[in-house]
Amino acid sequence: MEIFAGVEILCPYPALYIKEIETVVIADLHLGYEGIMAEQGIFIPKTQFTKQQKMLNKIVRMRQAKRIIINGDVKHEFSETSYHEFREVSELFELLQKLFKEVHLVKGNHDNFIIYVTRRYGIALHEELTLGRFHFFHGHRMPQEGKAEFLIMGHEHPAIALFDEIGVKEKVKCFLYGSAGGKKLVVLPAFSPLAYGSEVNAMPKSELLSPLLQSIDVDELEVIAVSEEAGCLPFAKLGELRRFA
């Protein structure tokens, strides 16, 4: 589903394809999450990475991109790279190097110590990255971009809360896109199946995670929900959805 000319959502997955630079973009994988939870006494079946691998293989069959950008938070633990993360991140990089000619990681706020893994596999690591008209940054800080026309970010894990006629709630991941200070903005949902994220239509602007989103009129952003079961579902602008939350 095209949201800007040459910029499309790879339905039904939380991934973006930019034709002009032959690039797939994903964000917020949070690898190692189940292992970290197990160390804290919370046991979750280890299915996340297997599902992400399957999604990546399907995405490659959809678009023969030469490059992939992970737009922050490839790992979950803040303080260090745990054994669980090291193993899964290593397997991920090995897979991506088979699927793409170039692999880039934009550092997210969870990606402390990730340089030890990226160096081992020769993965390009960036604080922020500009390719042509497109600027990629994670979103936990304001971007330091210059003349780029597009801003592409993650971090927020956007989702919308939907209610049926008896009030049962379902949370669905979504893309946000529109204008931000004269530039075109795209906010990616989390690629992690376990990270459904912020209910952006049911929370005040002051509680948004990203300082950029706090600084703009988010109610004017367009919303497209995405799920493997339903595909891509265009909704009204975020401000309209807030009326029904």
N, C-alpha and C positions, 0 to 999 in steps of 0.2 A: 504494500500500500504506500503510494507516494505521498509525502507530506509537504515537501518542497521539491522543486524541479531537480531531479537527479538524486534525491535523498528519500529513501524508502524504508519502511518497516518490513522486516523479513517475516511476515505472518506465517505461522502463529507464534513466533518466538520473540523474546525480548532482546532483539538485535536489530541493528541499523546497517544499511548498505549505502555507501556513497559512491555513485558511479564515476564521478569525475576523477577520483583518486583510487578507484578500485579497492575500496577498503570496507571491511566489516568492523563494526564497533559494538562491543559489549562492555558491561560494567558490573561491579559488585558481585563477584563469584563467591567470596567468603569461604574459600576452601579450608578444610580442617575443622569446620564448625562442630560436627558431631563428636569428634575426638575431644575437643575442648569442653563440650558439655558433659561428656562422659567423665572427665577428670573432676567435674564439679558434682557428680552424682546424678546427672540427668542423662538418661540413655535414650538416644534417638537412632533408629536404624540407619546404617551408612549407605544411603542411596543417592545422596546429592551429586557426588562427582560422577557416578555412573550415568545419571540422567543428563548432566552437563555435557559429557562426552558424546552421548547420542544426539543431543541437540546440535553440537558443533559439526558432527558428521553430516547431519541433514542440511544444515546451513550451507556447507561447502557445495553440496549437490545443487542447491538453489542458485547460487551465484559463485562464479569462478573468480573470486577476488584474489589479488596478489598479496594483500596485506591485511592483518588483523590488529586492532588496537584494543587492549583491555584498559578501560578508562577508570582505573582505580579499584582498590580493595580486592585484589586477587586472593588475599589471605584474610583470615578472620581475627586472629589474636593480635592485640595491640603491642604487647611488650616484647615479644620475641617470635622467632619462627620455630614453632613446635615441631616435634617429630611428625605428627599427623599432617601438618601443613607442608612440611618439606617434601614428604613423599608425594602428596597429591599435586603440589605445585610443580614438582619435577616431572611427574607424569603428564601434566597439562602442557608444559613447555615442549616436551618431546612430541606430543600429539600435534600441537600447533605448528611446530617446525616441519612436520610432514605434510600438513594441510596448506600452509601458506609460505610464500617466499620471504616475507618480512613479518616479524612479531614485535610489537611495541607494547610496553607497559607504562601507562601514566600513573605515577605514584599516588595512592590514596592515603587517607588518614590511618588505615589499618595496616599499611604496608611497611611498617618499620622492619629493618634488617633484611628486607627482600633483596637488597643488592647482592647478598652472598649467593642467592640462587640464580639471579639474572646473570651474574658474571660467569657462573659455572656453565650456563647454557648459551651464552652470547646473546641474550635478549636485550634489546635497546630499552633503557630505563630513562624516563623523563619526569621532571616536575610538572611541566605542561608541554604541549606539543602543537605546533602549527604546521599544517600541510596545505599549501595553496590558500584557498579562501576559508579554511576550516581550522578552528582552534579547539583543542581538546584539553580539558582540565577536569579534575575529579569533582569539585564542587564544594569541598569543605572550607575553601578560602575563595575570596574574590579572584577572578582570573586576571592574569598579568598580560593579556593579549594586546595587540596593537591594531593592525588594519584588517584583521580577519573579518569576513562577512558573517560567518556562522560560529556560534558557541555550542559545543557539544559537551554535556556533563552527565554525571551519575550522582552518587552519594545520597540523594533524597529517598531512593527506593519508592517512587510514587505509586500509589494504588488508590482506587476509589471504593468507597463503601456503598453497596447496593442493598436495598431493602425490598422484600416482597410485600404482598398485600396484608400479611399477618405480622409484619415487622421482623421477619428473619433476615439477618444480615449476612451478606457474602462480600468478601474482599477480593478485588480483581486488580492485578497489576496494570499499570497504564503508562503510556508515553505522554509527556506534556510538550507542546511546541507553540511557538508564536514569536513575539517581538520582545527584545530586552535592550533598552537603551539604543535603539536604532539598528541593532543586529538581530539576526535570526537565531533563535534558541531552540535546542532540543534537549530534553531531560529524559534519560533512559531509565527504565525500570531495572530492578536487580536481575541479573542472570541466575542468581542462586534460587533454586526452587523453594528453599526454606525461608527466604527473606521477602515477605510480602510488603513490609514497609509501612510508610506513612499514609494514612487515609487523608489525602490532600483536600477532599471535599468535605471533611468533617472535623477539621482542626483549624484553629485561628492561624493567621499568617505569622504571628509572633513565635509559633511553635515549630515552624518549618526549620529543617536542619541547615539548609544552604543560605549563606549570607546574600548570595545573588538573588535567590528567590524572595528573600525578605525585603530586598531593595526595589522590587518591581511590582507592578500590578498583576499578580498571579491569576486574578479572576478573569483576565483577558486571554489566558492561555487555552489552547485547544486541547482536548482530551481524547485519546484513543486507547481503549482497554485492549489487552491482549491475553489470550489463554489458548492452550493447545486444544481445548475442547470446543471453544466457540470461535477461534480465530481472532481477527481484528474487528473491534466494535467501536465506530466513531460515536462520540457523545457530544453534548453541547459544550460550550465554554465552561471552565471551572466555576466561574461565578454563578452560572445557572444551576450547576449541580449542587452547589452549596445550599440552595433553597430547599432541596429535597432530602438533605442529610439529617 
